[in-house]
């Protein structure tokens, strides 16, 4: 299933490179937009997709989740990490990325 999800995300990036380039140029995050694009592609494959699914017995939520035809549950947590590389034509990064990296690590531990 990982391969299908990664392939769909790759397709989304390729199909929308003009939109994503705007986000990258301004160092904007686009996780929310990507979540709905991925949910749409998964729904077209005929998966029963839910956005912002609550974890069992917790207040936290997965970005999206779905069941396959065998009723296997697949939760997905997306992250679009911040970078601080200096690249010509890209807005300079003025704040440290430490907190963003910490939040990614915290989400993986959940």
Backbone as JSON, one array per atom type, in Angstrom:
{
  "sequence": "XXXXXXXXXXXXXXXXXXXXXXXXXXXXXXXXXXXXXXXXXXXXXXXXXXXXXXXXXXXXXXXXXXXXXXXXXXXXXXXXXXXXXXXXXXXXXXXXXXXXXXXXXXXXXX",
  "N": [[0.82, -1.19, 0.0], [2.02, 1.2, 0.68], [3.53, 1.81, -1.57], [1.56, 2.48, -3.47], [0.44, 4.79, -2.32], [2.68, 6.51, -2.24], [3.17, 6.67, -4.97], [0.82, 7.92, -5.85], [1.09, 10.41, -4.56], [3.42, 11.31, -5.84], [2.37, 11.57, -8.45], [0.53, 13.65, -7.98], [2.27, 15.75, -7.32], [3.71, 16.04, -9.72], [1.6, 16.61, -11.54], [0.76, 19.04, -10.55], [2.86, 20.87, -10.51], [3.19, 23.6, -11.07], [1.57, 24.9, -9.19], [2.69, 23.99, -6.79], [5.24, 25.02, -7.06], [4.83, 27.71, -6.52], [4.24, 27.65, -3.79], [6.68, 26.6, -2.84], [8.49, 28.58, -3.67], [7.82, 30.65, -1.99], [8.23, 29.5, 0.42], [6.04, 28.3, 1.64], [3.9, 26.09, 3.43], [2.16, 23.19, 2.31], [0.58, 21.15, 3.13], [-2.15, 20.82, 3.9], [-3.56, 21.25, 1.49], [-2.41, 19.19, -0.06], [-3.34, 16.98, 1.34], [-6.11, 16.87, 0.7], [-5.98, 16.56, -2.07], [-4.74, 14.05, -2.22], [-6.65, 12.51, -0.87], [-8.75, 12.72, -2.68], [-7.7, 11.35, -4.92], [-7.39, 8.78, -3.83], [-10.06, 8.19, -3.27], [-11.07, 8.05, -5.85], [-9.96, 5.68, -6.66], [-11.57, 4.04, -5.38], [-11.5, 3.69, -2.65], [-12.71, 3.98, 0.69], [-12.5, 6.93, 1.97], [-11.56, 9.01, 4.7], [-11.17, 12.22, 6.02], [-9.13, 13.79, 8.46], [-9.28, 11.87, 10.64], [-10.02, 10.65, 13.81], [-7.71, 9.46, 16.23], [-7.76, 6.29, 17.86], [-9.06, 6.4, 21.06], [-7.84, 8.9, 21.63], [-7.22, 12.45, 21.4], [-5.91, 13.36, 19.19], [-5.57, 13.5, 15.57], [-5.48, 11.68, 12.49], [-4.22, 12.72, 9.32], [-5.55, 11.73, 7.07], [-7.48, 8.77, 6.36], [-8.22, 5.4, 5.35], [-10.11, 2.53, 4.29], [-9.37, -0.59, 2.79], [-10.53, -2.95, 0.27], [-10.58, -5.27, 1.74], [-11.13, -4.53, 4.23], [-8.98, -3.55, 5.67], [-7.38, -1.15, 7.67], [-5.97, 1.97, 6.96], [-4.1, 4.47, 8.16], [-3.0, 7.8, 7.53], [-0.49, 10.14, 7.93], [0.53, 13.21, 7.01], [3.34, 15.27, 6.27], [4.85, 18.29, 5.4], [7.91, 19.28, 5.33], [9.74, 22.12, 6.59], [12.42, 23.94, 5.13], [15.78, 25.3, 5.32], [17.59, 26.02, 3.39], [19.65, 28.06, 1.36], [18.6, 29.27, -1.61], [18.76, 30.53, -4.84], [16.29, 32.78, -5.9], [14.38, 31.83, -4.21], [12.51, 32.61, -1.37], [14.22, 33.9, 1.46], [14.99, 32.03, 4.38], [13.96, 32.86, 7.53], [13.5, 31.96, 10.05], [14.32, 29.45, 12.5], [14.34, 25.92, 11.71], [13.99, 24.04, 13.58], [11.76, 23.6, 15.36], [9.82, 22.68, 13.56], [10.96, 20.29, 12.66], [11.02, 18.91, 15.1], [8.25, 18.62, 15.5], [7.58, 16.89, 13.45], [8.98, 14.6, 14.2], [7.66, 14.1, 16.62], [5.08, 13.49, 15.65], [5.61, 11.11, 14.27], [6.14, 9.43, 16.35], [3.67, 9.18, 17.55]],
  "CA": [[0.0, 0.0, 0.0], [2.93, 2.35, 0.7], [3.91, 2.12, -2.96], [0.43, 3.15, -4.11], [0.32, 6.14, -1.76], [3.82, 7.3, -2.73], [2.95, 6.89, -6.4], [-0.23, 8.94, -5.99], [1.68, 11.7, -4.17], [4.29, 11.7, -6.95], [1.49, 12.05, -9.52], [-0.01, 14.96, -7.57], [3.35, 16.74, -7.43], [3.99, 16.25, -11.15], [0.44, 17.24, -12.16], [0.53, 20.38, -9.98], [4.15, 21.5, -10.21], [3.08, 25.05, -11.1], [1.01, 25.32, -7.9], [3.67, 23.68, -5.75], [6.37, 25.93, -7.2], [4.48, 28.95, -5.82], [4.44, 27.38, -2.36], [8.12, 26.45, -2.57], [9.14, 29.88, -3.85], [7.53, 31.47, -0.81], [8.44, 28.64, 1.59], [4.76, 28.0, 2.28], [3.58, 24.67, 3.58], [0.98, 22.86, 1.5], [0.09, 19.87, 3.65], [-3.61, 20.8, 3.86], [-3.95, 21.08, 0.09], [-1.98, 17.85, -0.47], [-4.23, 16.02, 2.01], [-7.34, 16.74, -0.06], [-5.64, 16.0, -3.38], [-4.52, 12.62, -2.03], [-7.95, 11.91, -0.54], [-9.5, 12.65, -3.93], [-7.15, 10.26, -5.75], [-7.73, 7.51, -3.19], [-11.51, 7.97, -3.45], [-11.27, 7.65, -7.25], [-9.59, 4.27, -6.76], [-12.7, 3.39, -4.72], [-11.31, 3.5, -1.22], [-13.58, 4.78, 1.55], [-11.53, 7.85, 2.58], [-12.02, 9.98, 5.69], [-10.17, 13.24, 6.34], [-9.07, 14.15, 9.89], [-9.8, 10.76, 11.41], [-9.53, 10.66, 15.19], [-7.01, 8.27, 16.73], [-8.52, 5.55, 18.86], [-8.85, 6.8, 22.46], [-7.0, 10.09, 21.75], [-7.75, 13.65, 20.76], [-5.18, 13.59, 17.95], [-6.23, 13.05, 14.35], [-4.7, 11.39, 11.29], [-4.6, 13.62, 8.23], [-6.62, 11.0, 6.4], [-7.41, 7.33, 6.53], [-9.14, 4.69, 4.47], [-10.19, 1.07, 4.35], [-9.33, -1.24, 1.49], [-11.65, -3.87, 0.04], [-10.53, -6.34, 2.74], [-11.39, -3.84, 5.49], [-7.75, -3.16, 6.36], [-7.39, 0.27, 7.97], [-4.72, 2.65, 6.63], [-4.04, 5.86, 8.57], [-1.93, 8.56, 6.87], [-0.08, 11.41, 8.53], [1.37, 13.92, 6.04], [4.14, 16.41, 6.72], [5.67, 18.97, 4.41], [8.88, 19.93, 6.21], [10.36, 23.39, 6.27], [13.88, 23.87, 4.91], [16.45, 26.59, 5.47], [18.64, 26.14, 2.4], [19.68, 29.29, 0.56], [18.46, 28.95, -3.02], [18.46, 31.73, -5.63], [14.9, 32.87, -6.34], [13.51, 31.34, -3.16], [12.49, 33.48, -0.19], [15.17, 33.54, 2.52], [14.4, 31.48, 5.6], [14.36, 33.74, 8.63], [13.31, 31.34, 11.36], [14.91, 28.11, 12.54], [13.43, 24.82, 11.35], [14.05, 23.08, 14.69], [10.42, 23.24, 15.86], [9.15, 21.89, 12.54], [11.55, 18.94, 12.7], [10.53, 18.29, 16.33], [6.84, 18.23, 15.33], [7.57, 15.71, 12.58], [9.42, 13.48, 15.04], [6.58, 13.82, 17.57], [4.0, 12.82, 14.93], [5.99, 9.74, 13.94], [6.07, 8.65, 17.58], [2.27, 8.95, 17.87]],
  "C": [[0.87, 1.26, 0.0], [3.28, 2.79, -0.71], [2.8, 2.88, -3.68], [0.33, 4.59, -3.63], [1.46, 7.03, -2.26], [3.67, 7.62, -4.21], [1.89, 7.97, -6.62], [0.3, 10.33, -5.62], [2.62, 12.2, -5.26], [3.48, 12.25, -8.12], [0.94, 13.43, -9.21], [1.05, 16.05, -7.74], [3.63, 17.05, -8.9], [2.85, 17.01, -11.82], [0.24, 18.69, -11.71], [1.82, 21.13, -9.71], [4.1, 23.02, -10.27], [2.53, 25.6, -9.78], [2.04, 25.13, -6.79], [4.87, 24.62, -5.85], [6.09, 27.28, -6.53], [4.7, 28.77, -4.32], [5.92, 27.29, -2.01], [8.83, 27.79, -2.66], [8.96, 30.76, -2.63], [7.73, 30.73, 0.51], [7.16, 28.41, 2.38], [4.6, 26.49, 2.4], [2.3, 24.39, 2.8], [0.39, 21.52, 1.89], [-1.44, 19.76, 3.56], [-4.13, 20.56, 2.45], [-3.62, 19.66, -0.38], [-2.9, 16.77, 0.12], [-5.5, 15.8, 1.19], [-7.1, 16.21, -1.48], [-5.44, 14.49, -3.27], [-5.83, 11.91, -1.7], [-8.79, 11.74, -1.81], [-9.01, 11.49, -4.81], [-7.48, 8.89, -5.14], [-9.21, 7.18, -3.36], [-11.8, 7.52, -4.88], [-10.88, 6.19, -7.49], [-10.67, 3.41, -6.11], [-12.43, 3.0, -3.29], [-12.28, 4.42, -0.47], [-12.69, 5.68, 2.4], [-12.21, 8.79, 3.56], [-10.87, 10.93, 5.99], [-10.29, 13.6, 7.81], [-9.74, 13.09, 10.76], [-9.2, 10.77, 12.82], [-8.83, 9.35, 15.53], [-7.92, 7.56, 17.73], [-8.1, 6.02, 20.26], [-7.91, 8.0, 22.64], [-7.67, 11.26, 21.07], [-7.09, 13.91, 19.42], [-5.94, 13.03, 16.76], [-5.2, 12.73, 13.27], [-5.12, 12.4, 10.23], [-5.7, 12.99, 7.39], [-6.43, 9.52, 6.63], [-8.4, 6.7, 5.56], [-9.1, 3.2, 4.76], [-10.07, 0.53, 2.94], [-10.49, -2.22, 1.37], [-11.67, -5.05, 1.0], [-10.72, -5.78, 4.15], [-10.14, -3.63, 6.33], [-7.77, -1.64, 6.5], [-6.01, 0.86, 7.69], [-4.8, 4.11, 7.07], [-2.84, 6.55, 7.89], [-1.72, 9.87, 7.6], [0.88, 12.06, 7.54], [2.14, 15.03, 6.73], [4.89, 16.98, 5.53], [6.69, 19.79, 5.2], [9.4, 21.26, 5.66], [11.85, 23.15, 6.02], [14.48, 25.25, 5.14], [17.62, 26.74, 4.5], [18.53, 27.48, 1.69], [19.67, 28.88, -0.91], [18.07, 30.24, -3.75], [17.01, 31.67, -6.11], [13.9, 32.37, -5.32], [13.64, 32.27, -1.95], [13.47, 32.98, 0.87], [14.41, 33.02, 3.74], [14.9, 32.3, 6.78], [14.15, 33.12, 10.01], [13.88, 29.93, 11.34], [13.86, 27.03, 12.24], [13.33, 23.79, 12.47], [12.67, 22.65, 15.16], [9.66, 22.39, 14.86], [9.66, 20.45, 12.56], [11.07, 18.21, 13.96], [9.09, 17.84, 16.19], [6.71, 17.01, 14.43], [7.95, 14.47, 13.38], [8.31, 13.1, 16.02], [5.42, 13.09, 16.87], [4.35, 11.38, 14.58], [5.91, 8.84, 15.18], [4.62, 8.36, 17.98], [1.83, 7.67, 17.21]]
}
